[in-house]
């Protein structure tokens, strides 16, 4: 899903996490370093072949994505911020 958002030239970095919000399905939240709105992000997912069941609830723009020492995105840090 992260790669689907990064396909677009204007989206340089993106991370998607699922946030538990009680019962039911988790809320899908995208963090990105580029300015992209929710509708556009969901359209990119459709174009990449994701089903209509996969839908972002929020897109949050950040200056940078936190990285681990090994160069991977630190998803745990994002979950702590929400």
PyMOL Python script that loads the backbone (N, CA, C, O; Angstrom):
from pymol import cmd

cmd.read_pdbstr("""\
ATOM      1  N   UNK A   1       0.821  -1.176   0.000  1.00  0.00           N
ATOM      2  CA  UNK A   1       0.000   0.000   0.000  1.00  0.00           C
ATOM      3  C   UNK A   1       0.874   1.253   0.000  1.00  0.00           C
ATOM      4  O   UNK A   1       0.587   2.223  -0.701  1.00  0.00           O
ATOM      5  N   UNK A   2       1.939   1.218   0.791  1.00  0.00           N
ATOM      6  CA  UNK A   2       2.870   2.342   0.819  1.00  0.00           C
ATOM      7  C   UNK A   2       3.458   2.586  -0.555  1.00  0.00           C
ATOM      8  O   UNK A   2       3.590   3.735  -0.976  1.00  0.00           O
ATOM      9  N   UNK A   3       3.817   1.509  -1.271  1.00  0.00           N
ATOM     10  CA  UNK A   3       4.374   1.650  -2.618  1.00  0.00           C
ATOM     11  C   UNK A   3       3.366   2.247  -3.581  1.00  0.00           C
ATOM     12  O   UNK A   3       3.743   3.008  -4.472  1.00  0.00           O
ATOM     13  N   UNK A   4       2.093   1.919  -3.421  1.00  0.00           N
ATOM     14  CA  UNK A   4       1.066   2.458  -4.303  1.00  0.00           C
ATOM     15  C   UNK A   4       0.988   3.972  -4.174  1.00  0.00           C
ATOM     16  O   UNK A   4       0.789   4.665  -5.171  1.00  0.00           O
ATOM     17  N   UNK A   5       1.140   4.492  -2.968  1.00  0.00           N
ATOM     18  CA  UNK A   5       1.121   5.939  -2.785  1.00  0.00           C
ATOM     19  C   UNK A   5       2.387   6.589  -3.316  1.00  0.00           C
ATOM     20  O   UNK A   5       2.349   7.713  -3.817  1.00  0.00           O
ATOM     21  N   UNK A   6       3.505   5.889  -3.209  1.00  0.00           N
ATOM     22  CA  UNK A   6       4.785   6.448  -3.636  1.00  0.00           C
ATOM     23  C   UNK A   6       4.961   6.412  -5.152  1.00  0.00           C
ATOM     24  O   UNK A   6       5.905   7.009  -5.670  1.00  0.00           O
ATOM     25  N   UNK A   7       4.076   5.728  -5.874  1.00  0.00           N
ATOM     26  CA  UNK A   7       4.161   5.668  -7.330  1.00  0.00           C
ATOM     27  C   UNK A   7       4.039   7.059  -7.939  1.00  0.00           C
ATOM     28  O   UNK A   7       4.721   7.386  -8.911  1.00  0.00           O
ATOM     29  N   UNK A   8       3.179   7.859  -7.369  1.00  0.00           N
ATOM     30  CA  UNK A   8       2.964   9.194  -7.910  1.00  0.00           C
ATOM     31  C   UNK A   8       4.198  10.056  -7.657  1.00  0.00           C
ATOM     32  O   UNK A   8       4.750  10.045  -6.557  1.00  0.00           O
ATOM     33  N   UNK A   9       4.623  10.786  -8.652  1.00  0.00           N
ATOM     34  CA  UNK A   9       5.843  11.586  -8.538  1.00  0.00           C
ATOM     35  C   UNK A   9       5.796  12.598  -7.408  1.00  0.00           C
ATOM     36  O   UNK A   9       6.830  12.893  -6.810  1.00  0.00           O
ATOM     37  N   UNK A  10       4.622  13.138  -7.100  1.00  0.00           N
ATOM     38  CA  UNK A  10       4.539  14.159  -6.061  1.00  0.00           C
ATOM     39  C   UNK A  10       4.563  13.566  -4.656  1.00  0.00           C
ATOM     40  O   UNK A  10       4.707  14.309  -3.685  1.00  0.00           O
ATOM     41  N   UNK A  11       4.426  12.256  -4.524  1.00  0.00           N
ATOM     42  CA  UNK A  11       4.481  11.613  -3.211  1.00  0.00           C
ATOM     43  C   UNK A  11       5.855  10.981  -3.066  1.00  0.00           C
ATOM     44  O   UNK A  11       6.120   9.909  -3.609  1.00  0.00           O
ATOM     45  N   UNK A  12       6.729  11.660  -2.323  1.00  0.00           N
ATOM     46  CA  UNK A  12       8.102  11.174  -2.218  1.00  0.00           C
ATOM     47  C   UNK A  12       8.248  10.066  -1.191  1.00  0.00           C
ATOM     48  O   UNK A  12       8.965   9.099  -1.443  1.00  0.00           O
ATOM     49  N   UNK A  13       7.591  10.173  -0.041  1.00  0.00           N
ATOM     50  CA  UNK A  13       7.663   9.146   0.990  1.00  0.00           C
ATOM     51  C   UNK A  13       6.296   8.983   1.626  1.00  0.00           C
ATOM     52  O   UNK A  13       5.585   9.962   1.857  1.00  0.00           O
ATOM     53  N   UNK A  14       5.932   7.734   1.908  1.00  0.00           N
ATOM     54  CA  UNK A  14       4.639   7.482   2.536  1.00  0.00           C
ATOM     55  C   UNK A  14       4.720   6.226   3.378  1.00  0.00           C
ATOM     56  O   UNK A  14       5.491   5.312   3.087  1.00  0.00           O
ATOM     57  N   UNK A  15       3.910   6.195   4.433  1.00  0.00           N
ATOM     58  CA  UNK A  15       3.777   5.019   5.289  1.00  0.00           C
ATOM     59  C   UNK A  15       2.309   4.887   5.652  1.00  0.00           C
ATOM     60  O   UNK A  15       1.644   5.887   5.920  1.00  0.00           O
ATOM     61  N   UNK A  16       1.798   3.666   5.664  1.00  0.00           N
ATOM     62  CA  UNK A  16       0.399   3.422   6.004  1.00  0.00           C
ATOM     63  C   UNK A  16       0.358   2.475   7.181  1.00  0.00           C
ATOM     64  O   UNK A  16       1.027   1.442   7.184  1.00  0.00           O
ATOM     65  N   UNK A  17      -0.442   2.833   8.198  1.00  0.00           N
ATOM     66  CA  UNK A  17      -0.600   1.956   9.355  1.00  0.00           C
ATOM     67  C   UNK A  17      -2.082   1.767   9.646  1.00  0.00           C
ATOM     68  O   UNK A  17      -2.912   2.603   9.290  1.00  0.00           O
ATOM     69  N   UNK A  18      -2.395   0.665  10.292  1.00  0.00           N
ATOM     70  CA  UNK A  18      -3.747   0.402  10.768  1.00  0.00           C
ATOM     71  C   UNK A  18      -3.802   0.720  12.246  1.00  0.00           C
ATOM     72  O   UNK A  18      -2.958   0.266  13.018  1.00  0.00           O
ATOM     73  N   UNK A  19      -4.804   1.509  12.644  1.00  0.00           N
ATOM     74  CA  UNK A  19      -4.954   1.919  14.037  1.00  0.00           C
ATOM     75  C   UNK A  19      -6.240   1.307  14.576  1.00  0.00           C
ATOM     76  O   UNK A  19      -7.325   1.557  14.051  1.00  0.00           O
ATOM     77  N   UNK A  20      -6.110   0.503  15.629  1.00  0.00           N
ATOM     78  CA  UNK A  20      -7.287  -0.101  16.252  1.00  0.00           C
ATOM     79  C   UNK A  20      -8.132   0.989  16.892  1.00  0.00           C
ATOM     80  O   UNK A  20      -7.615   1.854  17.600  1.00  0.00           O
ATOM     81  N   UNK A  21      -9.434   0.942  16.639  1.00  0.00           N
ATOM     82  CA  UNK A  21     -10.336   1.924  17.249  1.00  0.00           C
ATOM     83  C   UNK A  21     -11.554   1.217  17.829  1.00  0.00           C
ATOM     84  O   UNK A  21     -12.698   1.522  17.491  1.00  0.00           O
ATOM     85  N   UNK A  22     -11.275   0.276  18.702  1.00  0.00           N
ATOM     86  CA  UNK A  22     -12.355  -0.480  19.312  1.00  0.00           C
ATOM     87  C   UNK A  22     -12.709  -1.674  18.451  1.00  0.00           C
ATOM     88  O   UNK A  22     -11.844  -2.277  17.816  1.00  0.00           O
ATOM     89  N   UNK A  23     -13.988  -2.010  18.435  1.00  0.00           N
ATOM     90  CA  UNK A  23     -14.444  -3.143  17.632  1.00  0.00           C
ATOM     91  C   UNK A  23     -14.561  -2.742  16.173  1.00  0.00           C
ATOM     92  O   UNK A  23     -14.690  -1.562  15.849  1.00  0.00           O
ATOM     93  N   UNK A  24     -14.516  -3.713  15.315  1.00  0.00           N
ATOM     94  CA  UNK A  24     -14.609  -3.438  13.887  1.00  0.00           C
ATOM     95  C   UNK A  24     -13.243  -3.391  13.251  1.00  0.00           C
ATOM     96  O   UNK A  24     -12.244  -3.795  13.846  1.00  0.00           O
ATOM     97  N   UNK A  25     -13.217  -2.891  12.031  1.00  0.00           N
ATOM     98  CA  UNK A  25     -11.946  -2.860  11.295  1.00  0.00           C
ATOM     99  C   UNK A  25     -11.090  -1.682  11.746  1.00  0.00           C
ATOM    100  O   UNK A  25     -11.609  -0.659  12.193  1.00  0.00           O
ATOM    101  N   UNK A  26      -9.780  -1.835  11.625  1.00  0.00           N
ATOM    102  CA  UNK A  26      -8.897  -0.727  12.022  1.00  0.00           C
ATOM    103  C   UNK A  26      -8.999   0.444  11.056  1.00  0.00           C
ATOM    104  O   UNK A  26      -9.365   0.284   9.892  1.00  0.00           O
ATOM    105  N   UNK A  27      -8.670   1.611  11.563  1.00  0.00           N
ATOM    106  CA  UNK A  27      -8.632   2.822  10.748  1.00  0.00           C
ATOM    107  C   UNK A  27      -7.295   2.852  10.018  1.00  0.00           C
ATOM    108  O   UNK A  27      -6.246   2.714  10.647  1.00  0.00           O
ATOM    109  N   UNK A  28      -7.318   3.030   8.706  1.00  0.00           N
ATOM    110  CA  UNK A  28      -6.099   3.090   7.908  1.00  0.00           C
ATOM    111  C   UNK A  28      -5.672   4.557   7.790  1.00  0.00           C
ATOM    112  O   UNK A  28      -6.424   5.405   7.311  1.00  0.00           O
ATOM    113  N   UNK A  29      -4.444   4.830   8.241  1.00  0.00           N
ATOM    114  CA  UNK A  29      -3.914   6.192   8.248  1.00  0.00           C
ATOM    115  C   UNK A  29      -2.631   6.225   7.425  1.00  0.00           C
ATOM    116  O   UNK A  29      -1.746   5.391   7.617  1.00  0.00           O
ATOM    117  N   UNK A  30      -2.530   7.178   6.517  1.00  0.00           N
ATOM    118  CA  UNK A  30      -1.317   7.349   5.708  1.00  0.00           C
ATOM    119  C   UNK A  30      -0.560   8.570   6.212  1.00  0.00           C
ATOM    120  O   UNK A  30      -1.141   9.634   6.422  1.00  0.00           O
ATOM    121  N   UNK A  31       0.736   8.401   6.402  1.00  0.00           N
ATOM    122  CA  UNK A  31       1.637   9.506   6.715  1.00  0.00           C
ATOM    123  C   UNK A  31       2.473   9.745   5.468  1.00  0.00           C
ATOM    124  O   UNK A  31       2.975   8.798   4.862  1.00  0.00           O
ATOM    125  N   UNK A  32       2.622  10.993   5.089  1.00  0.00           N
ATOM    126  CA  UNK A  32       3.371  11.306   3.886  1.00  0.00           C
ATOM    127  C   UNK A  32       4.158  12.595   4.061  1.00  0.00           C
ATOM    128  O   UNK A  32       3.794  13.454   4.863  1.00  0.00           O
ATOM    129  N   UNK A  33       5.227  12.717   3.309  1.00  0.00           N
ATOM    130  CA  UNK A  33       6.017  13.951   3.327  1.00  0.00           C
ATOM    131  C   UNK A  33       5.553  14.908   2.234  1.00  0.00           C
ATOM    132  O   UNK A  33       6.076  16.017   2.120  1.00  0.00           O
ATOM    133  N   UNK A  34       4.589  14.497   1.439  1.00  0.00           N
ATOM    134  CA  UNK A  34       4.076  15.318   0.337  1.00  0.00           C
ATOM    135  C   UNK A  34       2.645  15.737   0.614  1.00  0.00           C
ATOM    136  O   UNK A  34       1.942  15.103   1.402  1.00  0.00           O
ATOM    137  N   UNK A  35       2.227  16.786  -0.026  1.00  0.00           N
ATOM    138  CA  UNK A  35       0.861  17.268   0.115  1.00  0.00           C
ATOM    139  C   UNK A  35      -0.037  16.471  -0.826  1.00  0.00           C
ATOM    140  O   UNK A  35       0.036  16.626  -2.045  1.00  0.00           O
ATOM    141  N   UNK A  36      -0.869  15.632  -0.263  1.00  0.00           N
ATOM    142  CA  UNK A  36      -1.821  14.824  -1.036  1.00  0.00           C
ATOM    143  C   UNK A  36      -3.097  14.735  -0.204  1.00  0.00           C
ATOM    144  O   UNK A  36      -3.043  14.528   1.008  1.00  0.00           O
ATOM    145  N   UNK A  37      -4.239  14.891  -0.861  1.00  0.00           N
ATOM    146  CA  UNK A  37      -5.475  14.826  -0.088  1.00  0.00           C
ATOM    147  C   UNK A  37      -5.994  13.385  -0.012  1.00  0.00           C
ATOM    148  O   UNK A  37      -5.508  12.498  -0.714  1.00  0.00           O
ATOM    149  N   UNK A  38      -6.969  13.175   0.837  1.00  0.00           N
ATOM    150  CA  UNK A  38      -7.505  11.843   1.089  1.00  0.00           C
ATOM    151  C   UNK A  38      -8.100  11.215  -0.168  1.00  0.00           C
ATOM    152  O   UNK A  38      -7.861  10.041  -0.448  1.00  0.00           O
ATOM    153  N   UNK A  39      -8.857  11.976  -0.910  1.00  0.00           N
ATOM    154  CA  UNK A  39      -9.481  11.464  -2.131  1.00  0.00           C
ATOM    155  C   UNK A  39      -8.430  11.008  -3.147  1.00  0.00           C
ATOM    156  O   UNK A  39      -8.562   9.946  -3.756  1.00  0.00           O
ATOM    157  N   UNK A  40      -7.403  11.810  -3.317  1.00  0.00           N
ATOM    158  CA  UNK A  40      -6.338  11.486  -4.263  1.00  0.00           C
ATOM    159  C   UNK A  40      -5.567  10.238  -3.812  1.00  0.00           C
ATOM    160  O   UNK A  40      -5.215   9.394  -4.636  1.00  0.00           O
ATOM    161  N   UNK A  41      -5.310  10.125  -2.519  1.00  0.00           N
ATOM    162  CA  UNK A  41      -4.594   8.953  -1.989  1.00  0.00           C
ATOM    163  C   UNK A  41      -5.406   7.682  -2.217  1.00  0.00           C
ATOM    164  O   UNK A  41      -4.853   6.664  -2.635  1.00  0.00           O
ATOM    165  N   UNK A  42      -6.702   7.728  -1.950  1.00  0.00           N
ATOM    166  CA  UNK A  42      -7.538   6.551  -2.177  1.00  0.00           C
ATOM    167  C   UNK A  42      -7.636   6.200  -3.659  1.00  0.00           C
ATOM    168  O   UNK A  42      -7.711   5.023  -4.011  1.00  0.00           O
ATOM    169  N   UNK A  43      -7.638   7.199  -4.521  1.00  0.00           N
ATOM    170  CA  UNK A  43      -7.652   6.947  -5.963  1.00  0.00           C
ATOM    171  C   UNK A  43      -6.372   6.231  -6.401  1.00  0.00           C
ATOM    172  O   UNK A  43      -6.423   5.324  -7.232  1.00  0.00           O
ATOM    173  N   UNK A  44      -5.227   6.635  -5.847  1.00  0.00           N
ATOM    174  CA  UNK A  44      -3.967   5.963  -6.171  1.00  0.00           C
ATOM    175  C   UNK A  44      -4.011   4.488  -5.768  1.00  0.00           C
ATOM    176  O   UNK A  44      -3.475   3.634  -6.475  1.00  0.00           O
ATOM    177  N   UNK A  45      -4.644   4.191  -4.642  1.00  0.00           N
ATOM    178  CA  UNK A  45      -4.776   2.793  -4.211  1.00  0.00           C
ATOM    179  C   UNK A  45      -5.641   2.008  -5.192  1.00  0.00           C
ATOM    180  O   UNK A  45      -5.313   0.869  -5.526  1.00  0.00           O
ATOM    181  N   UNK A  46      -6.745   2.602  -5.660  1.00  0.00           N
ATOM    182  CA  UNK A  46      -7.613   1.926  -6.651  1.00  0.00           C
ATOM    183  C   UNK A  46      -6.830   1.647  -7.920  1.00  0.00           C
ATOM    184  O   UNK A  46      -6.905   0.547  -8.468  1.00  0.00           O
ATOM    185  N   UNK A  47      -6.074   2.639  -8.395  1.00  0.00           N
ATOM    186  CA  UNK A  47      -5.293   2.494  -9.626  1.00  0.00           C
ATOM    187  C   UNK A  47      -4.203   1.432  -9.494  1.00  0.00           C
ATOM    188  O   UNK A  47      -3.794   0.828 -10.486  1.00  0.00           O
ATOM    189  N   UNK A  48      -3.737   1.207  -8.266  1.00  0.00           N
ATOM    190  CA  UNK A  48      -2.706   0.195  -8.026  1.00  0.00           C
ATOM    191  C   UNK A  48      -3.306  -1.201  -7.871  1.00  0.00           C
ATOM    192  O   UNK A  48      -2.574  -2.175  -7.700  1.00  0.00           O
ATOM    193  N   UNK A  49      -4.639  -1.302  -7.931  1.00  0.00           N
ATOM    194  CA  UNK A  49      -5.284  -2.607  -7.894  1.00  0.00           C
ATOM    195  C   UNK A  49      -5.867  -3.027  -6.557  1.00  0.00           C
ATOM    196  O   UNK A  49      -6.340  -4.156  -6.427  1.00  0.00           O
ATOM    197  N   UNK A  50      -5.849  -2.151  -5.556  1.00  0.00           N
ATOM    198  CA  UNK A  50      -6.452  -2.494  -4.266  1.00  0.00           C
ATOM    199  C   UNK A  50      -7.970  -2.455  -4.385  1.00  0.00           C
ATOM    200  O   UNK A  50      -8.516  -1.652  -5.142  1.00  0.00           O
ATOM    201  N   UNK A  51      -8.651  -3.321  -3.640  1.00  0.00           N
ATOM    202  CA  UNK A  51     -10.107  -3.378  -3.703  1.00  0.00           C
ATOM    203  C   UNK A  51     -10.722  -2.173  -2.999  1.00  0.00           C
ATOM    204  O   UNK A  51     -10.033  -1.442  -2.287  1.00  0.00           O
ATOM    205  N   UNK A  52     -12.001  -1.976  -3.200  1.00  0.00           N
ATOM    206  CA  UNK A  52     -12.716  -0.875  -2.554  1.00  0.00           C
ATOM    207  C   UNK A  52     -12.832  -1.074  -1.045  1.00  0.00           C
ATOM    208  O   UNK A  52     -13.204  -0.148  -0.324  1.00  0.00           O
ATOM    209  N   UNK A  53     -12.518  -2.273  -0.566  1.00  0.00           N
ATOM    210  CA  UNK A  53     -12.544  -2.525   0.872  1.00  0.00           C
ATOM    211  C   UNK A  53     -11.365  -1.858   1.578  1.00  0.00           C
ATOM    212  O   UNK A  53     -11.424  -1.589   2.777  1.00  0.00           O
ATOM    213  N   UNK A  54     -10.307  -1.598   0.839  1.00  0.00           N
ATOM    214  CA  UNK A  54      -9.131  -0.919   1.383  1.00  0.00           C
ATOM    215  C   UNK A  54      -9.309   0.565   1.134  1.00  0.00           C
ATOM    216  O   UNK A  54      -9.287   1.028  -0.006  1.00  0.00           O
ATOM    217  N   UNK A  55      -9.487   1.305   2.227  1.00  0.00           N
ATOM    218  CA  UNK A  55      -9.736   2.745   2.096  1.00  0.00           C
ATOM    219  C   UNK A  55      -9.067   3.470   3.252  1.00  0.00           C
ATOM    220  O   UNK A  55      -9.232   3.104   4.416  1.00  0.00           O
ATOM    221  N   UNK A  56      -8.312   4.503   2.911  1.00  0.00           N
ATOM    222  CA  UNK A  56      -7.685   5.320   3.940  1.00  0.00           C
ATOM    223  C   UNK A  56      -8.732   6.186   4.618  1.00  0.00           C
ATOM    224  O   UNK A  56      -9.653   6.685   3.970  1.00  0.00           O
ATOM    225  N   UNK A  57      -8.588   6.360   5.918  1.00  0.00           N
ATOM    226  CA  UNK A  57      -9.491   7.227   6.674  1.00  0.00           C
ATOM    227  C   UNK A  57      -8.901   8.625   6.846  1.00  0.00           C
ATOM    228  O   UNK A  57      -9.626   9.617   6.923  1.00  0.00           O
ATOM    229  N   UNK A  58      -7.553   8.682   6.905  1.00  0.00           N
ATOM    230  CA  UNK A  58      -6.880   9.964   7.097  1.00  0.00           C
ATOM    231  C   UNK A  58      -5.546   9.964   6.361  1.00  0.00           C
ATOM    232  O   UNK A  58      -4.922   8.920   6.172  1.00  0.00           O
ATOM    233  N   UNK A  59      -5.127  11.149   5.953  1.00  0.00           N
ATOM    234  CA  UNK A  59      -3.785  11.366   5.412  1.00  0.00           C
ATOM    235  C   UNK A  59      -3.175  12.488   6.244  1.00  0.00           C
ATOM    236  O   UNK A  59      -3.743  13.574   6.355  1.00  0.00           O
ATOM    237  N   UNK A  60      -2.007  12.212   6.827  1.00  0.00           N
ATOM    238  CA  UNK A  60      -1.332  13.190   7.678  1.00  0.00           C
ATOM    239  C   UNK A  60       0.012  13.541   7.062  1.00  0.00           C
ATOM    240  O   UNK A  60       0.843  12.667   6.815  1.00  0.00           O
ATOM    241  N   UNK A  61       0.218  14.835   6.816  1.00  0.00           N
ATOM    242  CA  UNK A  61       1.491  15.287   6.237  1.00  0.00           C
ATOM    243  C   UNK A  61       2.480  15.565   7.359  1.00  0.00           C
ATOM    244  O   UNK A  61       2.149  16.230   8.340  1.00  0.00           O
ATOM    245  N   UNK A  62       3.702  15.047   7.206  1.00  0.00           N
ATOM    246  CA  UNK A  62       4.792  15.253   8.155  1.00  0.00           C
ATOM    247  C   UNK A  62       6.006  15.774   7.398  1.00  0.00           C
ATOM    248  O   UNK A  62       6.127  15.555   6.192  1.00  0.00           O
ATOM    249  N   UNK A  63       6.892  16.450   8.086  1.00  0.00           N
ATOM    250  CA  UNK A  63       8.130  16.939   7.475  1.00  0.00           C
ATOM    251  C   UNK A  63       9.031  15.784   7.056  1.00  0.00           C
ATOM    252  O   UNK A  63       9.668  15.832   6.004  1.00  0.00           O
ATOM    253  N   UNK A  64       9.080  14.741   7.891  1.00  0.00           N
ATOM    254  CA  UNK A  64       9.888  13.564   7.579  1.00  0.00           C
ATOM    255  C   UNK A  64       9.278  12.349   8.269  1.00  0.00           C
ATOM    256  O   UNK A  64       8.532  12.481   9.240  1.00  0.00           O
ATOM    257  N   UNK A  65       9.601  11.178   7.758  1.00  0.00           N
ATOM    258  CA  UNK A  65       9.130   9.937   8.367  1.00  0.00           C
ATOM    259  C   UNK A  65      10.231   9.409   9.277  1.00  0.00           C
ATOM    260  O   UNK A  65      11.394   9.383   8.875  1.00  0.00           O
ATOM    261  N   UNK A  66       9.889   8.981  10.512  1.00  0.00           N
ATOM    262  CA  UNK A  66      10.927   8.477  11.410  1.00  0.00           C
ATOM    263  C   UNK A  66      11.471   7.145  10.905  1.00  0.00           C
ATOM    264  O   UNK A  66      10.716   6.270  10.481  1.00  0.00           O
ATOM    265  N   UNK A  67      12.776   7.010  10.957  1.00  0.00           N
ATOM    266  CA  UNK A  67      13.419   5.799  10.457  1.00  0.00           C
ATOM    267  C   UNK A  67      14.153   5.080  11.580  1.00  0.00           C
ATOM    268  O   UNK A  67      14.637   5.702  12.526  1.00  0.00           O
ATOM    269  N   UNK A  68      14.225   3.772  11.459  1.00  0.00           N
ATOM    270  CA  UNK A  68      15.040   2.961  12.348  1.00  0.00           C
ATOM    271  C   UNK A  68      16.491   3.039  11.889  1.00  0.00           C
ATOM    272  O   UNK A  68      16.764   3.519  10.789  1.00  0.00           O
ATOM    273  N   UNK A  69      17.404   2.586  12.697  1.00  0.00           N
ATOM    274  CA  UNK A  69      18.817   2.606  12.343  1.00  0.00           C
ATOM    275  C   UNK A  69      19.152   1.785  11.123  1.00  0.00           C
ATOM    276  O   UNK A  69      20.181   2.015  10.487  1.00  0.00           O
ATOM    277  N   UNK A  70      18.288   0.814  10.776  1.00  0.00           N
ATOM    278  CA  UNK A  70      18.538  -0.046   9.618  1.00  0.00           C
ATOM    279  C   UNK A  70      17.913   0.506   8.337  1.00  0.00           C
ATOM    280  O   UNK A  70      17.956  -0.139   7.290  1.00  0.00           O
ATOM    281  N   UNK A  71      17.325   1.717   8.429  1.00  0.00           N
ATOM    282  CA  UNK A  71      16.795   2.363   7.236  1.00  0.00           C
ATOM    283  C   UNK A  71      15.334   2.071   6.922  1.00  0.00           C
ATOM    284  O   UNK A  71      14.833   2.479   5.874  1.00  0.00           O
ATOM    285  N   UNK A  72      14.648   1.370   7.816  1.00  0.00           N
ATOM    286  CA  UNK A  72      13.220   1.099   7.607  1.00  0.00           C
ATOM    287  C   UNK A  72      12.393   2.116   8.397  1.00  0.00           C
ATOM    288  O   UNK A  72      12.882   2.723   9.350  1.00  0.00           O
ATOM    289  N   UNK A  73      11.140   2.291   7.989  1.00  0.00           N
ATOM    290  CA  UNK A  73      10.249   3.230   8.664  1.00  0.00           C
ATOM    291  C   UNK A  73       9.906   2.697  10.052  1.00  0.00           C
ATOM    292  O   UNK A  73       9.634   1.508  10.218  1.00  0.00           O
ATOM    293  N   UNK A  74       9.922   3.587  11.047  1.00  0.00           N
ATOM    294  CA  UNK A  74       9.597   3.241  12.433  1.00  0.00           C
ATOM    295  C   UNK A  74       8.080   3.362  12.636  1.00  0.00           C
ATOM    296  O   UNK A  74       7.587   4.402  13.072  1.00  0.00           O
ATOM    297  N   UNK A  75       7.355   2.295  12.319  1.00  0.00           N
ATOM    298  CA  UNK A  75       5.895   2.304  12.415  1.00  0.00           C
ATOM    299  C   UNK A  75       5.417   2.425  13.855  1.00  0.00           C
ATOM    300  O   UNK A  75       4.370   3.020  14.109  1.00  0.00           O
ATOM    301  N   UNK A  76       6.154   1.879  14.783  1.00  0.00           N
ATOM    302  CA  UNK A  76       5.753   1.927  16.192  1.00  0.00           C
ATOM    303  C   UNK A  76       5.669   3.369  16.688  1.00  0.00           C
ATOM    304  O   UNK A  76       4.786   3.700  17.480  1.00  0.00           O
ATOM    305  N   UNK A  77       6.568   4.217  16.236  1.00  0.00           N
ATOM    306  CA  UNK A  77       6.548   5.623  16.638  1.00  0.00           C
ATOM    307  C   UNK A  77       5.265   6.294  16.172  1.00  0.00           C
ATOM    308  O   UNK A  77       4.676   7.087  16.907  1.00  0.00           O
ATOM    309  N   UNK A  78       4.826   5.979  14.950  1.00  0.00           N
ATOM    310  CA  UNK A  78       3.574   6.575  14.442  1.00  0.00           C
ATOM    311  C   UNK A  78       2.397   6.153  15.297  1.00  0.00           C
ATOM    312  O   UNK A  78       1.553   6.980  15.641  1.00  0.00           O
ATOM    313  N   UNK A  79       2.330   4.877  15.646  1.00  0.00           N
ATOM    314  CA  UNK A  79       1.197   4.396  16.450  1.00  0.00           C
ATOM    315  C   UNK A  79       1.168   5.070  17.800  1.00  0.00           C
ATOM    316  O   UNK A  79       0.089   5.325  18.335  1.00  0.00           O
ATOM    317  N   UNK A  80       2.330   5.368  18.370  1.00  0.00           N
ATOM    318  CA  UNK A  80       2.373   6.064  19.655  1.00  0.00           C
ATOM    319  C   UNK A  80       1.888   7.493  19.539  1.00  0.00           C
ATOM    320  O   UNK A  80       1.366   8.038  20.512  1.00  0.00           O
ATOM    321  N   UNK A  81       2.042   8.124  18.376  1.00  0.00           N
ATOM    322  CA  UNK A  81       1.593   9.503  18.176  1.00  0.00           C
ATOM    323  C   UNK A  81       0.086   9.599  18.013  1.00  0.00           C
ATOM    324  O   UNK A  81      -0.502  10.641  18.302  1.00  0.00           O
ATOM    325  N   UNK A  82      -0.546   8.532  17.556  1.00  0.00           N
ATOM    326  CA  UNK A  82      -1.986   8.575  17.347  1.00  0.00           C
ATOM    327  C   UNK A  82      -2.657   8.225  18.632  1.00  0.00           C
ATOM    328  O   UNK A  82      -3.886   8.197  18.698  1.00  0.00           O
TER     329      UNK A  82
END
""", "prot")
cmd.dss("prot")
cmd.show_as("cartoon", "prot")
cmd.util.cbc("prot")
cmd.orient("prot")
